[in-house]
Amino acid sequence: QVQLVESGGGLVQPGGSLRLSCAASVASGRTFSSYAMGWFRQAPEKEREFVAIIRSSGSTYYSDSVKGRFTISTDNAKNTVYLQMNSLKPEDTAVYYCAAYYSGNYYDRTSYNYWGQGTQVTVSS
C-alpha cells in the first residue's frame, strides 16, 4: 500500500518555473526506493497523459513534449519524488498526478496502481 500526496502547484507566467513534490507513505515490508515513480497530467477534456518516470535504478524517461524542460528526481531519505518544470508553456496547464508504477508500459496509466489526488498547474499571463 502506498499513499501519495502532491504539492507545489499554482499559477505561473509563461517561461516560469515550478517544482512539484509528491510525498509517499509506504506500507511496511516495502521501501520507497524500490518503486518506480511517475508523473502524469490531465488537461480539461483531455486524457491523462504520461509526463515522466524515474526507475529505482535512477534512469528516467520523459514525454517528447516536456523533454529538456522538466526533470524528475527523488529523495529517498524523504520518500519524495519531484518534478522540476522550467520554461513553462500555456499548454502545460493541467492537473498533475504522481503515481507508483506497477508493471507494463511506463507511459500507460494502467501500469500504475497508486495515485495521488493531483495538484493544479496553470500557466498564464
NORQUIKA-V505577 format. One record per residue. RES is the residue in one letter. SS is DSSP state (H for helix, E for strand, - for the rest). PHI is phi in whole degrees, 0 to 359 (NA if undefined). D_LAST is the distance of its C-alpha to the last C-alpha in whole Angstrom. Layout:
res:RES ss:SS phi:PHI d_last:D_LAST
res:RES ss:SS phi:PHI d_last:D_LAST
This chain:
res:Q ss:- phi:NA d_last:40
res:V ss:E phi:227 d_last:37
res:Q ss:E phi:249 d_last:34
res:L ss:E phi:235 d_last:30
res:V ss:E phi:228 d_last:28
res:E ss:E phi:271 d_last:24
res:S ss:E phi:204 d_last:22
res:G ss:- phi:104 d_last:19
res:G ss:- phi:289 d_last:16
res:G ss:E phi:164 d_last:13
res:L ss:E phi:260 d_last:9
res:V ss:E phi:219 d_last:8
res:Q ss:- phi:281 d_last:5
res:P ss:- phi:305 d_last:7
res:G ss:- phi:90 d_last:10
res:G ss:- phi:276 d_last:10
res:S ss:- phi:228 d_last:13
res:L ss:E phi:216 d_last:15
res:R ss:E phi:238 d_last:19
res:L ss:E phi:268 d_last:20
res:S ss:E phi:237 d_last:24
res:C ss:E phi:221 d_last:26
res:A ss:E phi:268 d_last:29
res:A ss:E phi:248 d_last:33
res:S ss:E phi:248 d_last:36
res:V ss:E phi:248 d_last:39
res:A ss:- phi:296 d_last:42
res:S ss:- phi:300 d_last:45
res:G ss:- phi:100 d_last:47
res:R ss:- phi:232 d_last:43
res:T ss:- phi:239 d_last:41
res:F ss:H phi:304 d_last:37
res:S ss:H phi:296 d_last:38
res:S ss:H phi:277 d_last:40
res:Y ss:- phi:266 d_last:37
res:A ss:- phi:276 d_last:35
res:M ss:E phi:239 d_last:31
res:G ss:E phi:234 d_last:28
res:W ss:E phi:240 d_last:25
res:F ss:E phi:235 d_last:24
res:R ss:E phi:214 d_last:21
res:Q ss:E phi:221 d_last:20
res:A ss:- phi:272 d_last:18
res:P ss:- phi:306 d_last:19
res:E ss:- phi:63 d_last:22
res:K ss:- phi:235 d_last:22
res:E ss:- phi:287 d_last:25
res:R ss:- phi:290 d_last:24
res:E ss:E phi:236 d_last:24
res:F ss:E phi:293 d_last:25
res:V ss:E phi:243 d_last:23
res:A ss:E phi:198 d_last:26
res:I ss:E phi:217 d_last:29
res:I ss:E phi:235 d_last:31
res:R ss:- phi:274 d_last:35
res:S ss:- phi:297 d_last:37
res:S ss:- phi:285 d_last:39
res:G ss:- phi:100 d_last:35
res:S ss:- phi:290 d_last:34
res:T ss:E phi:231 d_last:31
res:Y ss:E phi:221 d_last:30
res:Y ss:E phi:228 d_last:26
res:S ss:- phi:289 d_last:25
res:D ss:- phi:299 d_last:24
res:S ss:- phi:289 d_last:21
res:V ss:- phi:242 d_last:20
res:K ss:- phi:302 d_last:23
res:G ss:- phi:89 d_last:22
res:R ss:- phi:245 d_last:19
res:F ss:E phi:252 d_last:20
res:T ss:E phi:225 d_last:23
res:I ss:E phi:260 d_last:25
res:S ss:E phi:207 d_last:28
res:T ss:E phi:227 d_last:30
res:D ss:E phi:237 d_last:32
res:N ss:- phi:292 d_last:35
res:A ss:- phi:292 d_last:37
res:K ss:- phi:254 d_last:34
res:N ss:- phi:51 d_last:34
res:T ss:E phi:227 d_last:30
res:V ss:E phi:246 d_last:28
res:Y ss:E phi:241 d_last:25
res:L ss:E phi:227 d_last:22
res:Q ss:E phi:274 d_last:20
res:M ss:E phi:243 d_last:17
res:N ss:- phi:244 d_last:16
res:S ss:- phi:50 d_last:13
res:L ss:- phi:294 d_last:11
res:K ss:- phi:238 d_last:10
res:P ss:H phi:306 d_last:9
res:E ss:H phi:288 d_last:13
res:D ss:H phi:276 d_last:13
res:T ss:- phi:299 d_last:12
res:A ss:E phi:181 d_last:15
res:V ss:E phi:273 d_last:18
res:Y ss:E phi:256 d_last:20
res:Y ss:E phi:238 d_last:23
res:C ss:E phi:260 d_last:26
res:A ss:E phi:206 d_last:30
res:A ss:E phi:263 d_last:33
res:Y ss:E phi:286 d_last:35
res:Y ss:- phi:251 d_last:38
res:S ss:- phi:190 d_last:39
res:G ss:- phi:103 d_last:39
res:N ss:- phi:289 d_last:36
res:Y ss:- phi:293 d_last:33
res:Y ss:- phi:272 d_last:30
res:D ss:- phi:260 d_last:32
res:R ss:H phi:296 d_last:31
res:T ss:H phi:289 d_last:34
res:S ss:H phi:275 d_last:35
res:Y ss:E phi:246 d_last:34
res:N ss:E phi:246 d_last:36
res:Y ss:E phi:228 d_last:34
res:W ss:E phi:228 d_last:30
res:G ss:- phi:276 d_last:28
res:Q ss:- phi:274 d_last:26
res:G ss:- phi:96 d_last:23
res:T ss:E phi:222 d_last:19
res:Q ss:E phi:278 d_last:16
res:V ss:E phi:239 d_last:13
res:T ss:E phi:237 d_last:10
res:V ss:E phi:249 d_last:7
res:S ss:- phi:200 d_last:4
res:S ss:- phi:266 d_last:0
